[in-house]
Every structure is written in structure tokens, then in C-alpha cells.
Amino acid sequence: MRLLRAPGPDSLWRNRDFNLLWGSQALSDLGSSMSSLAYPLVILVLTHNAVLAGVVGTAAMIAKTAVRLPVGVLVDRVNRRRLMLGCDTIRLVAFAGLTVSLLLGYGNVLVILAVAVIESVCAAAFDTGAMSAVRNLVPLDQVPTAVARDEARTYAVGLVGPPIGGAVFGLGRALPFLADAISYLVSLVGLLLIRRPLQEKAKPADTDTSPLHDLLEGLRYTVTTPFLRAAMLIAAPLNFAINGMLFGIIILLQRNGTPPVLIGTVETIVGIGGLIGAIAASSLMRRFPFPALLRGITLIGVPLMLAALPLASTPLAAAPIALVILLGPPLNAGLFGHLAVITPDRLLGRVNSAFMTAAMGLAALAPVLAGALAEQFGATGVVLAFTAAFAVSTVVALTAKGIREMRPVTTNDPEQTAAAGTEPGATEPGGTGASGTGASEAESGGTEISGTGTGGAESGGAGTGGAESGGAGVSEAGTGEAGAGGAGAGESGTGGARADQPGAGGAGRRPGTGEAG
């Protein structure tokens, strides 16, 4: 049974199951944003040591990066709903325990570090599962819109989460962690209320292989599919460029003696740009074919990056970067939407995790390079170096076969889906090609019928000042919360960087720069 699209442009808002997932994750993201701000603050209160405050964010980032590929295999091998429920349960218990320990006076750096790492590992599994699950909740032609809504959610949380977290922390150091525990309870209930299955029923052949075989299969599919290969070559330098530019601007402002309040406006301006872009994404995608939109965005981005050069010593430098990030959500929606459409459901977890790892791996180096460039060459070095990296994405977008030959999927027809972006004639053993449509899944003693559709942005799609534990990111582009923390950053510095998720331009749980600490 295939999922029929409701009439009207706003039909996704009437999709009960998708809205349950989206709404519960909005509250969960808000809780994570509050706790990620509270981590460095509570450590500073307990130890008065900024280095230790930065260690927690760094450890969480390393843990998430280390498990990203393995959890992709796990998402494809086990029941996604049960895996996600398990992740929420573990995080609920962890944050409830941290809350109690702080209230009783037993909280210390080791306890906080353990909770941060647990949260980060569970987030990697949950987010990959959520990205892969949305495919089964919405029709194929609504996937980009679903991703755009995830983008809007993350940018909005990135704007309101840190101020709310700061206010709640002022009422009691344990309260942000209590709020996050409650948010995981809400997420857990939301998952239980979703009626449709979150994956297709696994065939025996899908579970008879070793985890290593499955991992290599996912990597092979990712690098041999023209569209996915091109998308990675676009996302990696683009995320690197935006992360580095934002981080570099913050460093330059700090060195010029800019007050921390004004430095904070950079994050606000960037966040507003991303939110506007996310709201406009669906309209842009309806008006323009994605290949044309992608080329236009990457072409416009180069002069906008260069426009930051004469403004680099002032907070106004955020304006052209905000315009670049405004273009990110439509790009993310198209990239992630098409990825989910052309990838067989049984491979979605592995492909999502491989894509995220490739797209964000380079971005993790951006803050280090930005600091070195700012120190040695000033604003000119920062702007020119990261504009050149952005231009690499432009060249790939203009020349890549995978972008040039991609075709939109506007129906739930398996044959059209299989031809939309995979290698010619690619079909799955015992399946229907790349669409992975309409299988049934037995859960909790009952049989459910799946629809088709695809997975949206990693929990916390792109957004500025994102909600991910330990900081922010460019879709995760952007800089994290302004607050205490970040090794060697000083009290108003730029702190420990984290780069977590792909996509183009944005911050939050997608690619981006780390917390300003």
C-alpha cells in the first residue's frame, strides 16, 4: 500500500506520523540545546577551569565521530523504532541521574563527561535512525519539504535554545539537565505514538551477512553512485569553507577587542539567515529544478564570501555569510531528499552515516586552520582561503555527472525512483530497485504497512547555534552558543570547536563550527 499525497501545498502538516516525529524532536532538540550550554557553565562553577569545560565538548564530538559509521550498520540491521526508543531511554536515565547528582551535591567532571559521551553516542544512533525513518513516513515527492522543515526546526532551536538555557541555568544549575531529561521522555512518547513502521521488513539475505560486510557494502554504494559521490564532493569543501569562515570571523573580532555582546550578534544574524532560508526552501524547490538551484547557490556563494573581506573586522561581516547560509537549507533539502529517494531502505542507515562522515570530516579541521590563518595572515588569509574551498564545491556542482544527470522523483513509482540517481539498471536483490517501497514491518506483535518517502535532516538539521550536545554546527554551519568553555579560548573567546553534520550551510546538529566559549 502506497502513501497517497494529500491535496494542497501544506499537506505535510496534516501527516500525523511525520508531525509526531518532527514535533517531539523539536522539543528534544530544545532540551539538548539547553544542556549543551549548561555543560561548560556547570563545569566552570564546579572547577573554575576553562580547559576542563572544553574537554567535555571535545570528548563528545570525538565519541560521535567514532561511532557514526558503526551505528549506520546498526540502524540497517535492527528494528529502527526499538533502537531509537532505546537511545531515548538511555539518555532519559542519564540526564535524570545527572540532575539528581547535582541536586545532591555529588556532581563532578567525570559524571558530566560520562553523560556527555553517552548522550553523544546515543545521538549518533538516534539521528541516523531518524534520518532513515522519515522515508517511510512521507511520500517521495514531499521528502525535500520534510527535510526543509527539519532545517527550520534546527535553526529555530538554535536561536531560542541558548537564551532559554541560560535563563534556566540561572534558576538552578541542575535544571537544564532536568529539562533535557523531560525532552527525551517526550521524544520517547512521540515515537510510541507513530503508527507507521520506520523501515521496510528485512529480507533474510539482509541479516545473514557480517557487520563488516554490511559496512563495506554501504561505503561501496555511496562512492559508486554518481549523485552521492558528487554530493559528498560538494558538501565537504562547502561545510569546511563556511565553518572556517565563521570561526575565523569570530577570532578576528575577538583579536580586535570587539565586546562579547557584539560577537554574539554574529551568531544571531547567521541564525536568522538560516531560518529564513529554511522557510523559503520549499518554495524555491518548487520553482527551480534542483540541479539549477544547486549551481545557482554555489555560484552566488563565492562573491558573497569575498564580500566579507572589507567587513571582517566588524560584526557586519556576518551579513554576507548569513546570506550564504540562507541558501543552505534549500541545498540541504535537495541533497538529503534525493539521497533518501534513490537509496534502498535497507541501506539508508549506512549511506546516511557514510555521507555525514565524509561531508563533516574535513569541516572538523576548519577551526584549527582558521585560527592559524587569522594569526599569520589576518582577514585576507581567512577570507581568501575559505572562499577558495567554497569555489571547489562550485566547480563540482557545475561539472559533476551525478548532478548533471539527476532526475527528480515526483511519484512513488519504483521504476522511476530506481532511475533517478543510481547507476544504470541498479536494483537490489529481491527488491524493487533503489526506491525500497511499500514493504511491511512487524512490530510489537502486529503487522504494519509502510509507505514510502524519505529521511530528513539529522536531528537538528542545519541551523545556527545548534542543539547538538556540546555545541553547534553548519547544517551545522554556524557557531555555537556563546558561553563559558572552550579550551584556551579565554572567557569571551571562541572555545572548543565541533563540527558535526553535513549539508550546506547552517548550524545546529548539522555541519558547523563549535561552541563559542
Secondary structure, 3 states (H helix, E strand, C coil): CCCCCCCCCCHHHHCHHHHHHHHHHHHHHHHHHHHHHHHHHHHHHHHCCHHHHHHHHHHHHHHHHHHHHHHHHHHHHCCHHHHHHHHHHHHHHHHHHHHHHHHCCCCCHHHHHHHHHHHHHHHHHHHHHHHHHHHHCCCHHHHHHHHHHHHHHHHHHHHHHHHHHHHHHHHCCCHHHHHHHHHHHHHHHHHHHCCCCCCCCCCHHHHCCCHHHHHHHHHHHHHHCHHHHHHHHHHHHHHHHHHHHHHHHHHHHHHCCCCHHHHHHHHHHHHHHHHHHHHHHHHHHHHCCHHHHHHHHHHHHHHHHHHCHHHCCCHHHHHHHHHHHHCHHHHHHHHHHHHHHHCCHHHHHHHHHHHHHHHHHHHHHHHHHHHHHHHHHHHHHHHHHHHHHHHHHHHHHHHCHHHHCCCCCCCCCHHHHHCCCCCCCCCCCCCCCCCCCCCEEEECCEEEECCCCCCCCCCCCCCCCCCCCCCCCCCCCCCCCECCCCCCCCCCCCCCCCCCCCCCCCCCCCCCCCCEC
